[in-house]
Amino acid sequence: MKMIKLTQTLFAGLLLATNLLTGTMAHAQDTIKIGGNLELSGAAAAYGTPIAEALQLAVEQRNEAGGLLDGQQLELFITDNQSDLTEAASVATKLISQDVVGIIGPTATGVAKAAIPIISEGKMPTILGASTGDGLTLDESGNVLEYLFRVCFEDSFQGLAAGQYATETLEASSAIIITDQALDYSLGLADSFTERFEANGGSIIKTESYTSGDTDFSAILTSLLGQDFDILYIPGYYTETGLIIKQARELGITQPIIGGDGYHSKTLIELAGAENASDIYFTTHFYEGNDDPKTQQFIDDFSAKFGKQPDTFAALGYDAANLLLDAIEIAGSTDTEAITQAIGEIENFEGITGTFSFDDNHNPIKPALMLKLENGEIASAEEVSAE
């Protein structure tokens, strides 16, 4: 277990400490403790790190604005779960023992699953920023987990929205799907895309698969050259899909390619090459070009603090943090039962990733965004839903 120290190694200058009090210092007994169970190292660090940064920004801003509950300052405890299941459970246990009143994270779905029994037993209100796995907020019997919420939509929602967009907006009637057979995320999106695409009259011509870590997709793509189809649906992470896009375009496959939020990284463009990244569509949570003043203020504040543009994970983390802080103020106390109730009762929360309330399963009710790439640049962004 690694508590964050005042170093420049993990965050390249991000000032987080084992017991970090941002803003004006206050006496320990007067502070409200917030926890972060996040992936700062390991396989999911690219997702957990920006959420941790956004959490720090949100806490710092609240402290500068006078704190919560008549002036109490916030104290932030962020612990690295190392993208490890066992460590995530240990971190949850440690944070609860440190008397935090709410936890943000973990980020990856599998890592979050490991922490859920601990936060449920500890009756600790927890908000997940980017854990999109289906049914994550439900127990094995299908009952909602009382203390668990998330600000991101489920994987199946993305797939349904993509299927709807493909048939209604792109007017596609035939598709080929390429999945990562080792990735539940990819398989889940493919299943829900197929469900909606076929329900709308479309046909899945062929399904191909690869495995995480593959780099040569020529055999799969060459087999598509003689096929007649309208679109390619390739749900996966940018590490592989960037290469697939590159190799597909170089083979002369020109059909639109659609994916999910796993595409939302500049690395996708670097791997594909900007010249190959046209007619590419993907569902996601956040668009940096949104001209909403609140969004632009967040981008300015984040960039000023960390010297870089916030990504979709930072935006989700900022929403998760501010949702928790709002709930504490609404509850009027640091009682975790009251805070949990307040989270569930918040309506029309105006976040960076959209305005939303929670459904009965503690998932946000909000549309996804469909971004279109042309020559490696975002050419358009529009809201899409599964309806």
N, C-alpha and C positions, 0 to 999 in steps of 0.2 A: 504494500500500500504506500503510495507516494503523496504526501501532502505537498502542495505547491509552495516553493520557497521563493525568496526574493532573488531570483537569478534571471539570466537572459537566455538560458538554454532551451527551455520548453516552450516559452511563448515569445521568444525574441524580443524581450523588453516588456512583456505584459506583467504588471506589478500585482501579483496575487501572493498572499502569504498563508501560512497555516491558519492563522487567525487574522484575516484581513478586515480591517474596518476602513471603508472608503469614506471620503468626505471628512467632515469635522469629527475629531475623536470624541468618544463618550466613554463613561465608566461602563465596565463590562456588564454590571447588573442592570444597566439602563438600555442595553442594546437588544435588538431583535435579530435572532440568528437565522440565516438562510443557508441551506445546503445545496451543493452541486455534486452530483455523482456522475462524472463525465469522463469520456475517453480522451485523455490528453496524450496518450501514447498507444502504440499498437495499431491494429488494422483499421480501426474506426476513428483515429485521431483527426483525420481531415474533417470529420463531422462534429466531434465533440469539442475541438478547440474553438471554432467560431462561436459555438453556443456558450462556452465559458467566457469568452470575450464579451459577448453581448450581455450576459448576466452581470459581469462586472460593471459594464457601462450603465445598465439600468439601475443597479444598486447605488452607484456613485451619483447618478442624477437625482435619485430620490433623497439621498442624504444631503446633497447640496440644496435641495428644495425644502429642507426642514425635517426630513425623516417621515415617520409614520406615527400614528396614535399620539398626537400632541407632542411631537418633537423627539420621539425615540429614534436613535440612529440604528442603521442596519449593519450587521456584522456578517461577512460572507466567508463561508467555509467551502472551498472547492477541493475535491479530492480526485485524483486520477485513478480510475478503475482499470486502466491499462488495456481496455477493450477485452477484458477477461471476465468470464461468467462468475467464477469463484470470488474474484476480487470485487466485482460489483456488489455481490451479496455482503461481503465484509465491509465495504464502504457504506452501504445502507445502514448496517448495524452501528458502525462508528458514528455516523452523522446523527442518528437518533439518540445515541448516548451523549452527544454534545449539545442536546436540547435545542436543535434547530426546530423551527415551526413549519417548515415546508422544504421540499427538495425538488430541484430541477434535474431531470435525467434519470437514467442513462439515455443515450442517443440511439444506438443500434438496437433493433428489435430483439435479437437473441440475448444481448447483454441486459436489456431491460427486463426480460422474462426472469432472469436469475435474481433480480432485486425485488420483484413483485411480492413474493411471500414475506419478505422481511418488512416492507413498508405496510403491507396489509396487517400483519401481526402487530406492528408498532403503531398502527392507526395514524400514519404520517401522510398528510396531503402531499401528493407528488404529481408533477406535471411533466409530461414527456414532450420534448421539442420536435423530434424528428423520427420517432419510432412508428413506422407506418404499417407494421404487420397487421393483418386482419385478425379481429377478435382479441386484440391484446388487452383491452380493458374489460374483458369478461373472464370469469372463472371457467373451470372445466364443465360446469353444469349450465353455462350460458348466462349466469347472473352477473350483473355489473359489479365490478370491483369498486367498493365505496370510495376509496381514497385515491384512486388513480384517474387522471385526466390526460388528454393530449391536445395539442394545438395544431397538429398536422392531420391531414385526411388519411384514410386507410388506403392500402395498395389497391384493393378491389375498386375503390372509387375512381382511381386514376385510369384503370383499365376500362371501366365502363364509360368514362368520359371520353377516352381516346376512341373507343369503338363508335360512340355516338358522333364524334367529330368526323371520323373517317367516312361514315356513311352519309351524314347530313351536310357537312361543309365541303369535304373533298369529293363527295359523290362517288366514293369507291364501292365497287360491288364484289371485288375479289382481292384476297390478301394472302401473303405468305408470312409466316411467323418464324422467327429465329430466337430460340431461348437459351439461356444459360442453365443447363440441366443440374448444376450444382448449387443453384441459388433460388431459394424459396421466393424471394422478391420477384425474380424474373418469371417464374412459373405461375405465381399468383396473378401478376398483371396479365400474362398471356391468357389465363383462364377467363378472367373477367372481360378482357377485350373480345375474346371469341364469343362469349355469351351475348354481349350487346351487338357485335357485328353481325352475327348470324340471326339474332332476333330482328334486326333491321333489314333482313333479306340478303346480307352478304354471304359469301362463301370463302372458307379457308381452303386454299388450293393445296397447300403443303406446309408441313411444319418440320423445321430442322433444329438441331441443337449443337451446342459447344459446351466447353467446361471452363470455368473461371481460370484465368492464367494463360489460356490459348492465345496465340499471336498470329497464326496462319489460318485464314478462313477461306482460302482459295477453293478448296474442294467443295465446300458448302455453296459458295457463291457461284462457282462455275456451273453447278447443277441447276441454277435458277435461270440461266441464260436462255434456255429454250421454252421457258414457262410464260404464259400470258396472265399477267396479274396487274392490279392497279396500285397497290401499296405494299411496303414491307413494314411489319410491326416487329421491332427488335427491343424488347424491354430488357435492360441490363445496366451495368455500371459503365461509366465512361472509359475505364481502363481497357475494356474489350470493345465496346461499341464504337469508340473513336477509330479503332483499327478496322472494324468491319465496314464502317462508312467509307474510309479511305480505299480499302480494297474493292468494295462494291462499285464505287464511282470509277475507279481506274479500269475495271472490267467492262464498263459501259452500262452498268445498271443505273438507270436514271429515274426510276419511280420514286415518289415521295417515301421517306423513311420516318416512322413515328416511334417514339419511345416515352419513357417516364422521367421522373425527377432525377434518376441516376445519370442523366445526360448533363445536368446543370453544373458544369464545371468548365473553366477555360482550358483545362487539359484535354477535353474532348476535341476542341478545335485544334489544339497543337498536334494531337495524334492523327486526326483526320486530314489536316491541312485545310486552310480556309477555302482554297479553290475547290475542295470537294464537299464542303459543308453548305450545300444549298438544297432547298426543298426538304429540309429537316425540321421535324416538329416534335415537341415534347411537352408533356404536362409537368407542371411544377407549382411552387407555392408563392413565389416572389419574383418581381420584375424590377430591376434597378432603374429602368426608365420611367416608372410610374411617376407622373407629375403631381401626385397628391403631396401637399405641403408637409404633412406628418412624415411621409416616407422619405422625402428629400431631406428633412431635418435629421432623421435617423442616419441616413447615409452620410451627411456632413459630419455629424457628431462622431460616428464610428470611424470615419476616415481620419478625422482630426486626432483621435485618440490612438489609433493603431496603425496609421500610415498606409492603409489599404482599403479597398472597397469591401463592404459587407457582402457576403453571399447569402444564398437562400437559408442556410443553416443558422447564420447569424440572425437573420430576420425572424426565424422561428424561435430561436433562443430568446430574443428580445421580447417577443410576444409572450412566451411562457413566463419569463421573469416578471413582466409588468402585470400579467394576469394574477400571479401569486401576490404581488405587492398590493394590487387593488383589492384583492380578497381579504387581506389582513386589515386594511383600512375599513372595508365594509363590515367585517366581523366585529370590529371595534375592540379586538383583544388578540392575544397570542394563543388563545385556546385552539388546539388543532382541530377539534370537532367543529367549532364555529367557523374556522377558516375553510374547512372542507365543505361545509354547507354553503358558505358564501361563494366558493368557486362554482359550484353547480348551479347556483341561482343567478350568476351574472348573465345578463342578456345584452346582445349587441355590443360586445367588446370591440372597440375600434383598434385593431391591431395593424401591424405593418403588412401582414400577410392577408388582410381582409377583415371585415366586420363579421363577427360570428357569435352565436350562442351554442350551447351544448345540447346534443340529442340525449335520449334516455340512456345511451351507452357511453356517455362522457366523451364522445367524439365531436369535433367542431362541425357546425353546419355552415359551409361556405363553398363557393365554387373553386375549381382549380383554374390555373392559367395555362393556356396553350401558347407556347412561344414558337415562332418560326425563324429559322436561320437561313440567311442568304449570304454566301461568300464569307461564312464564319461570323457574321454579325446578326444581332437580333433585328429582324425586319418588321415583326409585328407581334403583338401580345393581345390575347382576347380571353375573356372568361368563358369557361366551358363547364357544363354539368353533366351528370349521368342521366339526366331526364331527356 
